[in-house]
Amino acid sequence: MAMAETLVIVGASYAGVQLAASARELGFSAPIVLLGDEVHAPYQRPPLSKGLLSGKTTADQLALRGPDFYAEQGIELRLGVRATAIDVAAQRVQLADGGTLDYGWLALATGARCRPLPVPGAQLRGVHALRTLDDALAVQAAVTACGPGRRACVIGGGFIGLEVAAALKAAGAEVTVIEGQPRLLARSFPPAMSDYVADAHRQRGLTLELGCGVQALQGDASGQVQAVQLADGRLLPCDMVVLGIGVLPNTELAEAAGIACAGGILVDGLSRTSAPQVLAMGDVANMALPAVAALPGGPERMRLESIQAANDGARAAASLIAGRPQPLSAVPWFWSEQHELKFQMAGLPAPGDQCVLRGDMASDRFTLFYLRDGAVAAAHSVNRPAEHMLARKLIAGRAQIPPEVLADAASDLKAFSTLRPAG
């Protein structure tokens, strides 16, 4: 079998592993080479900002697949290997060790990296980003080393920042979250949900500094961080800092090869890039949104940083590779765990949507539904997993539900769900 038929996957996280697995499930029989630039076998990432920091999860529980999976599926897993260049015309990948790989299909699942904090002191010891297993282990060690009453500042009030803050609190730290926007999760949540999240964290002992920029990080004579200086000049003493200010997609490999990028690698509903035989999926992919997630007057594509988007994009790519193309059509969904609260988000809300609350926010068990032209377009649930699953069906079926029915916790919403099979 010619090596030119090989599927080469650059990136060994959720998207890369799912693509390899789905390609095999759909009957793709040519060689598959999965390249990972980390030395660790592919692992779960959500516990890095949750259970691993709080001690509920150990590093040896994180494997994405069992140790025999890759050999049994005929997937050549090569760890600690970095791709440095792509020759699109020759269908060849250059590796950092000087080797090359010819491909029939190339998949870029290069993910994203933490956005750096552009202030003096960002390189001090005790300042941590959180993206990889090694990052998480370093944060875990720092929490342990700081001792009782350790003070942690988390810069960034998005999902990762808040998950880390909750985990550090559970591990015994005194935690302050610093967010430049006037409210938490401003990109993802409407004001009512942001206010709920802020109240929930304050009730559980976190300090929030909202609408506060960071001017500098200050260290002691040994180079260890000891304070965060806010834009208004105030100093917040701390023993450690964790950054949660977003990520940047790793598009450099694609850009250098002339593959179209704009806020990520541009892909269609089958994960195809502008280059023939080259696919992209996961956090690096700027995906064409399926019709069910279309936003009125909004972007037609988006980079969705979630396991679900990575897996769905990989499955669409696998269907193409296997000759049975099934474009991406699923409702986007996301989840986050903070303290004992499980947030589950389905669909993409838009500013003009009508918000309908089902349940009581004070009980920490509710769903906020978003109606667009009378149809359910999105839903944010807290500790209501069954309702979240139902919401995904309602969104997929564009269910028309009167607001008063949605708001009535006793009403049966299953009657409005679409029962026909998806796809």
N, C-alpha and C positions, 0 to 999 in steps of 0.2 A: 504493500500500500504506500503510495507516494506521500511524503511528508507534507506536500502542498495541500492535502485534504485535512490536515490537522486543525483543530480548534485550539487556539492559544488564548488563554484568559489572563489578563494582567490585573491582578488584584484578587486576594483570597479572603474576602469577607462574605457577607450575606449574598450579594449579587453574584459574585464569581462562583461561589459554591452552589448556589441555586441554579445558575445557568448550566454548570457541569452536570448536576443531578437531573435536571429537567431534560437536557439534551439526551442523556442516556435513557430516561423513561420513555421518551418519544421515539426511540429507535436509532438515534445517531450513533453510528458504530466506528467512525474514524477516531484516530488518537485525540485525546484531550490532554493539554498541558496547562496546569493551573499554577501561576507564578504568584508568590507572596513575598513582599519585601521584608516582612517581619520574620523572626525566627520561630515564632509560636505557630502551631497548627491553628487553622481557622477557629475563631472563638466568638461567643456571644458578646455583644457590646452593651446592651442595656444594663446588665448587672454592674458594669464598671462604675456607673454613677449612682448605683443604688445598693444592692446587697453586698457587693465586695467591700465597699467603704464602711458599711455598718456591721460587717462581720457575719451576715446571714449566709453569704455565699463564699466559697473558697475558689482559688484560681483553677484548681483541678476539676471543678464542676462546670467549666465554661465551654468545653469543646462543642463546636457546631455539629459535628458528626463523630461517630465512633471511630476508633483507631483503624479499623479494618475497612471502612467505607470506601476510601479512595482506591485501594488495591482491588477490592471486589468489583468496583465499577470501571476499572481500567482507566482511572484518572491519575496522571502523573503529577503529583504535588511537589513542587520545588520551592522550598522556603529559603528566605534570606537572599532572594534573587530579585534584582531590580532591572526593569526594562528602561533603556536610556534613549531609544530612538525607534521610529517606525519608517520603513520605506514602503509607502503605499503602492508604488508601481511594481516593485519586486515582491510584494507581500511577504515582508521579512521584518522581524523585530530584532533590534540590537540589544544585547544584555550588558550589564555593568562589568561582568567578568570577561568580556571580550567575545563571548559566544554569540551565535545568532539562532533564530528559530524561524523557519518558513511556515506560513499559515495558509489555510484555505479560508478560514474565518478567524477574525481577530475580535476579541471583546475587551473593551476598556472598562474596568470596574475599579478605577484608581481612587475613588472615594474623595475625601476632603481632609483638610488639615485645619487646626485651630487658628483662628484669626489672632494675630499678635496684638498685644497691648502697646500702643505707640506712645509710651510716656517714659520719662527717666525712671530707672530703678526696676524696669520690667525683667531684667536679667538677674536680679538678686536671688540668692539661695532662699528656698522656701516659697518661691513663686511657681505655681504648677498650672500647666494646661491639663486637660483630661480628654484624651481621644483614644489612646491605645492601652493595652493591658499593662505595659511598663509604666505609663503615666499613672494609672490607677493604683498600682502597687506602690509607686513613689508617694502618692497622696496618703495612702493607707499607712505607710511607714512614718510619714510626717505627723499624722494624727497621734499615733502611738508614742512617738518620740517627744511630742510637746508636753505630755503629762497632763494631770488633772487641771481643769480650768483653762485649757488651751483656748486661744482666741483665733478664730478663723474669719477672714473676710472673703466672701465670694463676689467677684465682680461680674455682673451680668444676671438679669432676672428673667432669662428665658427658661426653657424646659431643663436643659442640662444644669444650669446654675442652681435652679430650685431643687432639682433632684439631689445634687451634691450637697446643698445646704441642709436638706432634710436628713441625708445620710450622716453628715458630720455632726448634726445635732444629736442623732441617735447614738453616735459614738462617744458623746459626752462633751463635745466642744461648745463654746459660746460662739454663735454664728451671727454675722452681719452680712446682709445681701445689699450690694450697691448696684443700682440700676439707673442708667442715664435718662431713660424715658420717665415720664411722670407716673406711669403705671406698669405693672408686671405683664409680661406676655402680650405686649401691645400689638405685635405682628399677628398673633394667632387668635386672640380673644377680644370680644367687645368689652366695654367698660364694666358691665355688670359681673362678668366672669373674672376680670382682673381684680375687681374689688373683693370678690369672694376669696380668690386665691391669697390676696394680701392679708385679709382677716384670718384665714386659716393658718398661715405661717406665723403671724403675730401671736395667735392664741396658743401656738405650740412652742413659743419661746424664742423665735427668731426676731432680730432687729432688722428693719428695712429702711434703707436710705434711698428714696425714690426721687427722680429728677436731679440726680447728683452725678456730675462728671468726675473723673479721676484725673488729678493734675500730675501726680508722681507717686512712686513708691519709695519709702525711705528705709535705709538699712543701718545696721550698726557697723562698728569698725571691722568686723570679720566678714561683712558682706551678706549677713542674714537679714531678711526683711523684718522690719519691726513696726511699720506703720503705713497706712494708706493716707495720702494727702488728697482731700477732695478739692474740687474746683473752687469752692468757697473758702478754702484755706484751712478747714478743720482737719485735725489729725485723728485717725482711728487706729489706736495701737493694736497690733496683731502678731501672732506667732507664725502664721502661714496665710498665703493668699492662693485661691483657686480661680482661674479665669474661665468664664463661660460666656464669651462675647461673640459666639458664632463661629462659623467655619468658612473656608475658602475652597472651592472645588479644585482638585488637582488636574487642571486642563493642560499643563505645560507640554506633556508628551503629544497630545492631540494637536495643539496649536502649532508645534514645531513641524508636524507632518502635514500641515495645511488643512486640517479637518476643521469644519466650521464650529466655532464656539462663541457663545455670548452668555455670560453668567453661568457657564457650564457647557458641556458638549451637547450640541443640538441634536436631538433624536426625534424620530416619528413614533407612531404607536406600536411599531414592531422593533423599536430600539435601534433603528438604522441611523448611522451618521451620514455626513455628506460624502464619505469615502466608500467606494465599493468594498464589500466583504468586511467592513469594519462596523462593529456594534458598540454601544455604550449603555451602561445601566448603573443604578445605585446613586449615591450622593453626588457623583460627578455629572450626571445626566440632567439636562434641561429638557424635560419630557413634554411632548404634545399632550395636553389634557384630554382625557376621554370625554365624550359628549355628556356623560352623567355628572361630570365635575366642572362643566363650562361655567364661566363667571360672566355676568352681564357687563359688557364694556371693559372687561378685565383682560389679563394676559391669556393668550391661547396656549401658553406653555409655562412650565414652572419646574423648579428644582425641588422635589419633595424629599426631604431628609427623613426617611422612615424605612424600617425593615420591610413594611408592606410594599412600599413603592419599589424598593430594591428587588424583592422577590417577584412582584408582578412584572416589572420590566424584564427581569431575567427569563421568566416563563414565556413572555411574548417573543423574546429573542430566540429562545430554544425552539419555539414553534416554527419560526422562520428557517432556522438551521435544519430542522428535521423535515422541511418541505410541507408543513401543515400550518401555514400562518394564521395565527389568531391574535389580532391587534389588542392592545391594552384596552380594557373596557370596565375594569372594576372601580367601585366607589373608593376613593382614597380614605384611609383611616390611620389613626395614630393613637398612641397611648403614652401615659406617663404615670409614674408612682412617686408620690411625695407624702412623707409620713405614712399614715394608714389610708390615704386617699388614692384611689385609682381613677385617673382621668382617661376617658376614651372619647376620641373625637372622630366623627365621620363626616365626609363631605367637606366642602370649602365654603364657609359663609362669606357673604358680600355685605358691604356697608348698608345697602338699602333693605336688607332682609327684615322681616317681622320676627321679633324674638318672642317665643312663648315658653314660659317656665312650667315644667311638670314636676311636681314634688316641692320640697321645702329646702332651700339652700342651707338653712340653719341646722338641718338634720344630717348634712353631708351625704345625702342620697337624693339625687335629682337629675333631670335632663333638661337642658336648654335647647329647644328646637328652633330652627330657622326656616321660615316660610318665604318662598319666592314665587310670586304670581300664584299664591294659594297652594303651592306644592312644597313638600318637605325637601329642602335643599342641603341641610346640614344639621348636625346634632352634637352637643357636647354633654357627655354624661359623667357623673361622679358617683362611684360605687353603685352603678346600676348596669352590670354587664349584660344582662338579658335584654334590657331596653336598648343598649348600644347595638347589639346584634340585630334587633328588630329595626332600629333606625336605619341601618345599612340597607335593609330590604326596602324600607319605605323610600329612601333616597333613590335607589336603583329603579324603583317603579314609579317615581315621580308622584307619589301618593298625594292626593288632594284631601286634606283633613281640616275641618273647621277649627279655628284657634281654640274655641271653647271646649272642643272635644279633646284636643291635645293637652290642654291645661288641666283637665279633669283626671286625676290620678286613678280614678275608679273605672275609667272608660277602657274598653278593649281595643287596642290599636292593631291587633293582629288581623282584624277584618279588613284593614286597609292595605295590608302588605300584598305584594305581588307574589303569587304562588308559582308562576311559570318559571322553569329553570333558567338560570342566568346564561347569557350568551345566545 
